[in-house]
Each structure stands twice: as structure tokens, then as C-alpha cells.
Amino acid sequence: MSDHDTATRTGRIVVHLVHGTWAENAPWTQPGSFFRERLQRRLWELEIGTEIEFTAPQWGGQNRQSVRLAGVEKVRDEVRKKASEGGVRICQLLVGHSHGGSVCFLACKDGERSIASEVDGVVCLSTPFLVFRRAPYLRWMSHACCVAWLMVAMIAARVLLVDNALKAALLSLPVLIAYAAFRAWASRYGYSEPEVITVPKSLPVPTLLIRCPGDEASGVLGASLVVERVMVLLTAKVASVWEWMNRHRLVYLLFAVLLGLTVSAAMFASMALSGSLEALKWPAIVLAALFALVLVVPLLLGFPSRSLLYWFSYGSDVATRGVFLDVSAESTPPGAWLVHTIFPRRFESGLPGLAHSEPYDNEEAIDIVARWVGKLVERTGARVGREQHDH
């Protein structure tokens, strides 16, 4: 081995093991675990590093995006702490399982707080990458909400036997106030671009993704996505009518005028025959019910169902923005990545356990990580000289 190779392979390797959802103090991250022991032994066999240090940052593990983002800061603090310590460090590595991989991913994302300059590599084990997009037909749905609420208020006025316009207006006032509050909240949280919380298309550090066929977490998230897509298609069909109207404004305006004149003539004729305004109530109620049916049914099916699915799949804070966001969990983020798919050996041996947990219990997966770290160390030989000079 040359002097240069010896220099690049001699020093301290710091491996930060980041647990997944509902897995604080996960056994695989603790001293004596199979993952730690196997990775350390393989690195020594490959003559990589004279000292291998493990840390296990704890970020809570709750299934909420806000908790994951808070975990990003905890991981960043731990990495910076190790980067500031003395000694010769040749590699600092992040290894995250499940949503812990997303935490590592976002920690290295470009930005003012990024730790990309302190991290040499990121490994994601069975990570479902959440991709956030602005929901289609967002503004149409918010306007439809207002119209639907007003229609419901009109029907409620009839059911409650409101006998004059002032009382009907007062009944509609809470609806208008609620809509104004909804619009204000939407402009603050819903219409903002989701790039802040979504995974990037590339990272400024080398990244390795390891997955296993039959991943249960990906299966559950994929099933919820199928159900959610049915609601999106339903909303899209209703919204397509609105889009057609925007493209053919003159046509639908003429149709609206013709329809309005016809309905008005029928209502006034009915009033003339009866001699009272009572005859106008039922036609108005029927029209309100018709519009409410067209608008409310897709909204009732689409909004709550999406939010409920998001609640179970991605957490409560994503569910509250389910109206505004189109969310999916991907096996790989958008872009080009180095991906290794390992076959779950527990399927062959009949051992109990989940495929989702296979990567940190699988010898092949750990060996892949060790060889990949060896390649990283060979590429970062200049780091040793720089750190020896600094310390």
C-alpha cells in the first residue's frame, strides 16, 4: 500500500446512525448491534480507518413532518459537534433507516444550515422519500368551497324557516367569515411552494440508497396513494368543467344568460299564478340544492378522505395541508441515484421479521455500505492533510 493510500485510510471514521419512525433508541443503532459490529469488522478488514466511532442522534420518531424537520437540526448539531473535535478524521457518514433517511437527506440539502461540507456520504436504508407538490385545481377548489357553503346556508335557511332576507343574510355571515379565514390561512400555508419540505433532486454529497423487495412500509403508503388518487380524479373531473368554462367564456356566459332568463320567467310566472312570493322559495331551494350537490359531494369525498389518508400515512401536520398538497412516498427521490436492491434473506430462511428492517440486519447490505465507504475514503485523501494542518 502506498504512503498516500496509508494516509487516506488512517484516521477516525464517524458514523451517525439515525433511527426511523416510532423507533427512538432503535436496537440496530445501539452498541453491540449486528449492524455496528458487522460494519466495523468489514471496515477493518478493508483497512479503512484506525478508529471507528458511532453515534445515534435521537429525533423523537413521531410520524409528523414537523418532528422530522426538527430532527434535521439535531442531526446537523451532532455532525457539527464531531466536525469541530480534534484528531484526524477521514470520513463522516450519515446512515438513516426509514424516515431517518429523509432526516439525513434534508440535513444535507442545499441551504444556509446545510451540513454538506462536513458530511462525506449519506446512506438511506428502506427510506420512503416524501415528495410534496402543490395540489392540482387548488384555487378552483377553494372557490368551490365558498359557493358550496353559501348553497348549504340557503338550504339551512329554508329548513330553519327563515322568513326574511335579513335573517338569511345573518345566517350566511358565519359562512363568509369562515371562508375569509380559510382564504387567509390558505394564502399563508397552502399556496406557498412546497420545496422547503420536499426532498431535493440531487445532494451535494455522495448518496447510497439500499432497498429490499416487499417493503411493507412502501406497500402501505402505495395503497393509500391509490385510494387518494381516486379522490384526485373525481375532483379533476369536476374541475375540468370549470376549465372548459374558462376556455369558452362567451359560450357559457350566453348559456348562463339564457338559463337565467328561462328560470326567471318560470319563477315569475309561478308567482303571478299564485299571487305571492311563496312560489319563489321552492325553485330557489331546488337550484341551491342542485349546485350544492354538484359542488359539495366532490369536496366532501375529496378533502376529508385525502386528509385522513395523509394523517395515517404522513402525519397530522401534513393532513392539515392535505387540501393544498399532493403527497407521495417514493422508493427513490426524483433524479439519478445509486441504488442497491437486496433480496431479503429472511424470506429464504423463514425467519420472522419485516422486509422494511432487512437492510440493517443483512450482511450483504452492510458489506455494500463498507465497500462504498472505502471508495469515499479513497476520494477524500486531501481531507486528512487539511485536518492534520488544522488541528
C-alpha positions as CSV (number, residue, x, y, z in Angstrom):
1,M,0.0,0.0,0.0
2,S,1.4,3.4,-0.9
3,D,2.1,6.2,1.6
4,H,-0.8,8.1,0.0
5,D,-3.2,5.2,0.5
6,T,-2.0,4.7,4.1
7,A,-2.7,8.4,4.8
8,T,-6.1,8.3,3.4
9,R,-7.0,5.1,5.3
10,T,-5.6,6.1,8.7
11,G,-7.7,8.1,11.0
12,R,-11.2,8.3,12.5
13,I,-14.4,7.4,10.8
14,V,-17.6,8.8,12.4
15,V,-20.8,7.0,11.5
16,H,-24.1,8.7,12.7
17,L,-26.9,6.1,12.9
18,V,-30.3,7.8,12.6
19,H,-33.4,5.8,13.6
20,G,-36.7,5.7,11.8
21,T,-40.4,6.4,12.7
22,W,-41.5,5.3,16.1
23,A,-38.0,3.8,16.7
24,E,-36.2,6.0,19.2
25,N,-33.2,4.2,20.6
26,A,-33.6,1.5,17.9
27,P,-31.6,-1.6,18.8
28,W,-29.7,-1.5,15.5
29,T,-28.2,1.9,16.4
30,Q,-27.0,0.8,19.9
31,P,-23.6,-0.6,20.9
32,G,-23.2,-4.3,20.2
33,S,-25.8,-4.4,17.5
34,F,-25.3,-6.6,14.4
35,F,-25.1,-3.6,12.1
36,R,-22.4,-1.8,14.2
37,E,-20.3,-4.9,14.7
38,R,-20.5,-6.1,11.1
39,L,-19.8,-2.7,9.6
40,Q,-16.8,-2.1,11.9
41,R,-15.4,-5.5,11.2
42,R,-15.8,-5.1,7.4
43,L,-14.1,-1.6,7.5
44,W,-11.2,-3.0,9.4
45,E,-10.9,-5.9,7.0
46,L,-10.8,-3.4,4.2
47,E,-8.1,-1.5,6.2
48,I,-10.3,1.6,6.3
49,G,-9.8,3.8,9.4
50,T,-7.9,3.0,12.6
51,E,-10.8,4.3,14.8
52,I,-14.5,3.9,14.0
53,E,-16.9,5.9,16.1
54,F,-20.7,5.5,16.1
55,T,-23.3,8.0,17.3
56,A,-27.1,7.6,17.5
57,P,-28.8,11.0,17.3
58,Q,-32.4,10.8,18.7
59,W,-35.0,12.9,16.9
60,G,-38.2,11.7,18.5
61,G,-39.5,9.5,15.7
62,Q,-43.1,10.7,15.7
63,N,-44.8,10.4,12.3
64,R,-45.0,14.2,11.7
65,Q,-43.1,16.2,9.1
66,S,-42.5,19.0,11.7
67,V,-40.8,16.4,14.0
68,R,-38.7,15.2,11.1
69,L,-37.6,18.8,10.3
70,A,-36.7,19.3,14.0
71,G,-34.7,16.1,13.8
72,V,-32.8,17.5,10.8
73,E,-31.5,20.2,13.1
74,K,-30.5,17.7,15.8
75,V,-28.5,15.7,13.2
76,R,-26.9,18.8,12.0
77,D,-25.8,19.8,15.5
78,E,-24.3,16.3,16.1
79,V,-22.4,16.4,12.8
80,R,-21.0,19.9,13.5
81,K,-20.0,18.8,17.0
82,K,-18.0,15.9,15.7
83,A,-16.5,18.1,12.9
84,S,-15.2,20.5,15.5
85,E,-13.4,17.8,17.5
86,G,-9.7,17.4,17.2
87,G,-7.8,14.5,15.6
88,V,-7.5,13.1,12.1
89,R,-11.0,12.4,10.7
90,I,-11.1,10.8,7.2
91,C,-14.8,10.3,6.9
92,Q,-18.1,11.4,8.5
93,L,-21.1,9.3,7.4
94,L,-24.9,9.5,7.9
95,V,-26.9,6.3,7.9
96,G,-30.6,6.6,8.2
97,H,-33.3,4.0,8.2
98,S,-36.9,4.6,7.1
99,H,-37.8,8.3,7.6
100,G,-34.5,8.7,9.4
101,G,-33.1,8.6,5.8
102,S,-35.2,11.6,5.0
103,V,-33.9,13.4,8.0
104,C,-30.3,12.7,6.8
105,F,-31.3,13.7,3.3
106,L,-32.8,17.1,4.3
107,A,-29.9,17.8,6.7
108,C,-27.5,17.9,3.7
109,K,-29.9,19.7,1.4
110,D,-28.5,23.0,0.0
111,G,-29.2,26.0,2.2
112,E,-27.8,28.2,4.9
113,R,-27.9,25.4,7.5
114,S,-26.7,22.6,5.2
115,I,-24.0,20.2,6.6
116,A,-22.9,19.1,3.2
117,S,-19.4,20.4,3.7
118,E,-19.0,18.4,6.9
119,V,-20.5,15.1,5.6
120,D,-18.7,12.7,3.2
121,G,-21.7,10.4,2.4
122,V,-25.3,9.6,3.1
123,V,-26.8,6.1,3.3
124,C,-30.6,5.6,3.2
125,L,-32.0,2.2,4.3
126,S,-35.6,1.5,3.2
127,T,-36.4,5.2,3.1
128,P,-39.8,6.3,1.7
129,F,-39.0,9.7,0.2
130,L,-41.9,12.1,0.6
131,V,-42.4,14.3,-2.4
132,F,-44.7,17.3,-2.0
133,R,-46.3,19.1,-4.8
134,R,-49.0,21.8,-5.0
135,A,-52.4,20.1,-5.3
136,P,-54.0,20.4,-8.7
137,Y,-57.1,22.5,-9.1
138,L,-56.2,24.2,-5.8
139,R,-57.7,27.6,-6.4
140,W,-60.8,26.1,-8.1
141,M,-61.4,24.0,-5.0
142,S,-61.2,27.0,-2.7
143,H,-63.7,28.9,-4.7
144,A,-66.0,25.9,-4.9
145,C,-65.9,25.7,-1.1
146,C,-67.3,29.2,-0.8
147,V,-70.1,28.6,-3.3
148,A,-70.9,25.3,-1.7
149,W,-71.0,26.7,1.7
150,L,-73.4,29.5,0.6
151,M,-75.7,27.0,-1.1
152,V,-75.8,25.0,2.1
153,A,-76.6,28.1,4.1
154,M,-79.5,28.8,1.7
155,I,-80.9,25.3,2.3
156,A,-80.4,25.7,6.0
157,A,-82.3,29.0,5.9
158,R,-85.2,27.2,4.3
159,V,-85.1,24.3,6.7
160,L,-85.0,26.7,9.7
161,L,-87.9,28.6,8.2
162,V,-86.1,31.9,7.9
163,D,-88.8,34.3,6.8
164,N,-86.9,37.3,5.7
165,A,-83.8,38.3,3.8
166,L,-82.1,39.9,6.9
167,K,-82.1,36.7,8.8
168,A,-81.0,34.7,5.8
169,A,-78.1,37.2,5.4
170,L,-77.1,36.8,9.1
171,L,-77.2,33.0,8.7
172,S,-74.8,33.3,5.7
173,L,-72.4,35.7,7.6
174,P,-70.6,32.9,9.6
175,V,-70.1,31.1,6.3
176,L,-68.5,34.2,4.7
177,I,-66.3,34.8,7.8
178,A,-65.2,31.1,7.7
179,Y,-64.4,31.4,4.0
180,A,-62.4,34.6,4.6
181,A,-60.4,32.8,7.4
182,F,-59.9,29.8,5.1
183,R,-58.5,32.0,2.3
184,A,-56.2,33.8,4.8
185,W,-54.9,30.5,6.1
186,A,-54.5,29.2,2.6
187,S,-52.5,32.2,1.4
188,R,-50.2,31.7,4.3
189,Y,-49.7,28.0,4.3
190,G,-51.4,26.4,1.4
191,Y,-50.3,28.4,-1.6
192,S,-46.6,28.5,-0.6
193,E,-44.2,26.5,-2.6
194,P,-43.5,23.0,-1.0
195,E,-39.8,22.9,-1.9
196,V,-38.9,23.7,1.7
197,I,-40.1,20.3,2.9
198,T,-39.6,18.1,-0.1
199,V,-36.5,16.1,-0.9
200,P,-34.1,17.6,-3.5
201,K,-33.4,16.1,-6.9
202,S,-29.7,15.9,-6.0
203,L,-27.4,16.2,-3.0
204,P,-24.0,17.8,-2.9
205,V,-22.6,14.7,-1.1
206,P,-22.4,11.1,-2.4
207,T,-25.5,9.2,-1.6
208,L,-26.3,5.4,-1.4
209,L,-29.8,4.0,-1.4
210,I,-30.4,0.4,-0.2
211,R,-33.8,-1.1,-0.5
212,C,-35.5,-4.5,-0.2
213,P,-38.3,-6.0,-2.3
214,G,-41.6,-6.4,-0.5
215,D,-41.0,-3.4,1.8
216,E,-44.2,-3.3,4.0
217,A,-44.0,0.5,4.6
218,S,-43.8,1.3,0.9
219,G,-46.7,-1.1,0.3
220,V,-48.9,0.6,2.9
221,L,-48.0,4.1,1.6
222,G,-48.6,2.9,-2.0
223,A,-52.0,1.6,-1.1
224,S,-53.0,4.9,0.4
225,L,-51.8,6.7,-2.7
226,V,-54.1,4.5,-4.9
227,V,-57.1,5.5,-2.8
228,E,-56.1,9.1,-2.7
229,R,-55.7,9.2,-6.5
230,V,-59.3,8.1,-6.9
231,M,-60.3,11.3,-5.0
232,V,-58.0,13.4,-7.1
233,L,-59.5,12.0,-10.3
234,L,-63.0,12.8,-9.0
235,T,-62.0,16.3,-8.2
236,A,-60.3,16.6,-11.6
237,K,-63.4,15.6,-13.4
238,V,-65.4,18.4,-11.7
239,A,-62.6,20.9,-12.2
240,S,-62.4,20.0,-15.9
241,V,-65.9,21.6,-16.3
242,W,-64.6,24.7,-14.7
243,E,-61.6,24.8,-17.0
244,W,-63.8,24.3,-20.1
245,M,-65.9,27.2,-18.9
246,N,-62.7,29.4,-18.6
247,R,-61.7,28.4,-22.2
248,H,-65.2,29.1,-23.6
249,R,-66.3,32.1,-21.6
250,L,-68.6,33.6,-24.2
251,V,-70.4,30.3,-24.7
252,Y,-71.1,29.6,-21.1
253,L,-72.0,33.3,-20.4
254,L,-74.6,33.1,-23.2
255,F,-75.8,29.8,-21.8
256,A,-76.0,31.3,-18.3
257,V,-78.0,34.3,-19.5
258,L,-80.4,32.0,-21.4
259,L,-80.7,29.7,-18.4
260,G,-81.2,32.6,-16.1
261,L,-83.9,34.2,-18.2
262,T,-85.7,30.9,-18.6
263,V,-85.6,30.2,-14.8
264,S,-86.6,33.8,-14.0
265,A,-89.6,33.6,-16.4
266,A,-90.7,30.3,-14.9
267,M,-90.4,31.7,-11.4
268,F,-92.2,34.9,-12.2
269,A,-94.9,33.0,-14.0
270,S,-95.4,30.8,-10.9
271,M,-95.5,33.9,-8.7
272,A,-98.1,35.5,-11.0
273,L,-100.3,32.5,-10.8
274,S,-100.1,32.1,-7.0
275,G,-100.1,35.8,-6.3
276,S,-97.4,35.6,-3.6
277,L,-93.6,35.3,-3.2
278,E,-94.0,31.9,-1.6
279,A,-93.9,30.4,-5.0
280,L,-90.3,31.6,-5.5
281,K,-88.9,29.7,-2.5
282,W,-89.0,26.2,-3.7
283,P,-87.4,26.9,-7.1
284,A,-84.7,28.7,-5.4
285,I,-84.2,25.9,-2.9
286,V,-84.1,23.3,-5.7
287,L,-81.5,25.3,-7.6
288,A,-79.4,25.7,-4.4
289,A,-79.6,22.0,-3.7
290,L,-78.6,21.2,-7.2
291,F,-75.5,23.4,-7.1
292,A,-74.7,22.2,-3.6
293,L,-74.9,18.6,-4.7
294,V,-72.5,19.2,-7.7
295,L,-70.0,21.0,-5.5
296,V,-70.3,19.6,-2.1
297,V,-70.1,15.9,-3.0
298,P,-66.7,16.0,-4.6
299,L,-65.5,18.3,-1.8
300,L,-66.8,16.0,1.0
301,L,-65.3,13.0,-0.7
302,G,-62.0,14.6,-1.7
303,F,-60.9,16.8,1.1
304,P,-61.6,14.7,4.2
305,S,-60.5,11.5,2.6
306,R,-57.2,12.9,1.4
307,S,-56.6,14.5,4.8
308,L,-57.5,11.2,6.6
309,L,-55.1,9.2,4.4
310,Y,-52.4,11.8,4.9
311,W,-52.9,11.7,8.6
312,F,-52.2,7.9,8.9
313,S,-49.5,7.9,6.2
314,Y,-47.5,11.1,6.7
315,G,-48.6,12.7,10.0
316,S,-51.1,15.2,11.3
317,D,-49.3,18.3,10.1
318,V,-49.3,17.0,6.5
319,A,-53.0,16.1,6.9
320,T,-54.0,19.7,7.8
321,R,-52.5,20.8,4.5
322,G,-54.0,17.9,2.5
323,V,-56.2,20.3,0.7
324,F,-53.2,22.1,-0.7
325,L,-50.6,19.4,-1.2
326,D,-50.3,16.4,-3.4
327,V,-48.1,14.0,-1.5
328,S,-46.5,10.7,-2.5
329,A,-43.9,8.4,-0.9
330,E,-41.3,7.3,-3.5
331,S,-38.8,4.5,-3.3
332,T,-36.2,6.9,-4.7
333,P,-36.3,10.7,-4.9
334,P,-36.6,12.4,-8.3
335,G,-33.3,12.5,-10.1
336,A,-30.5,10.0,-10.6
337,W,-29.2,8.0,-7.6
338,L,-27.0,5.0,-6.7
339,V,-29.5,2.3,-5.7
340,H,-28.8,-1.3,-4.4
341,T,-31.7,-3.7,-4.1
342,I,-31.0,-6.6,-1.8
343,F,-33.0,-9.8,-1.6
344,P,-34.5,-10.4,1.9
345,R,-32.7,-13.5,3.2
346,R,-35.2,-13.9,5.9
347,F,-37.6,-15.0,3.2
348,E,-35.3,-17.9,2.3
349,S,-34.6,-18.9,5.9
350,G,-38.2,-18.4,7.1
351,L,-37.1,-16.1,9.9
352,P,-39.7,-13.7,11.3
353,G,-39.3,-10.0,10.7
354,L,-40.1,-7.3,8.3
355,A,-38.6,-6.6,4.9
356,H,-38.6,-3.0,5.9
357,S,-36.0,-3.8,8.6
358,E,-33.9,-6.1,6.4
359,P,-31.1,-3.6,5.3
360,Y,-29.7,-3.1,8.8
361,D,-29.8,-6.9,9.5
362,N,-28.5,-8.1,6.2
363,E,-24.8,-8.9,5.7
364,E,-24.9,-8.1,2.0
365,A,-26.3,-4.7,2.7
366,I,-23.7,-3.9,5.3
367,D,-20.9,-5.1,3.1
368,I,-22.2,-2.8,0.3
369,V,-22.0,0.1,2.8
370,A,-18.5,-0.8,3.8
371,R,-17.2,-1.1,0.2
372,W,-18.9,2.2,-0.6
373,V,-17.2,3.9,2.4
374,G,-13.9,2.6,1.2
375,K,-14.4,4.3,-2.2
376,L,-15.4,7.5,-0.4
377,V,-12.2,7.4,1.7
378,E,-10.0,7.0,-1.4
379,R,-11.6,10.1,-2.9
380,T,-11.1,12.3,0.1
381,G,-7.4,11.8,0.9
382,A,-6.9,15.6,0.8
383,R,-9.2,15.9,3.8
384,V,-6.6,14.2,6.0
385,G,-3.8,16.6,5.2
386,R,-6.2,19.6,5.7
387,E,-7.4,18.4,9.1
388,Q,-3.9,17.5,10.3
389,H,-2.9,21.1,9.4
390,D,-6.0,22.5,11.2
391,H,-5.5,20.5,14.3
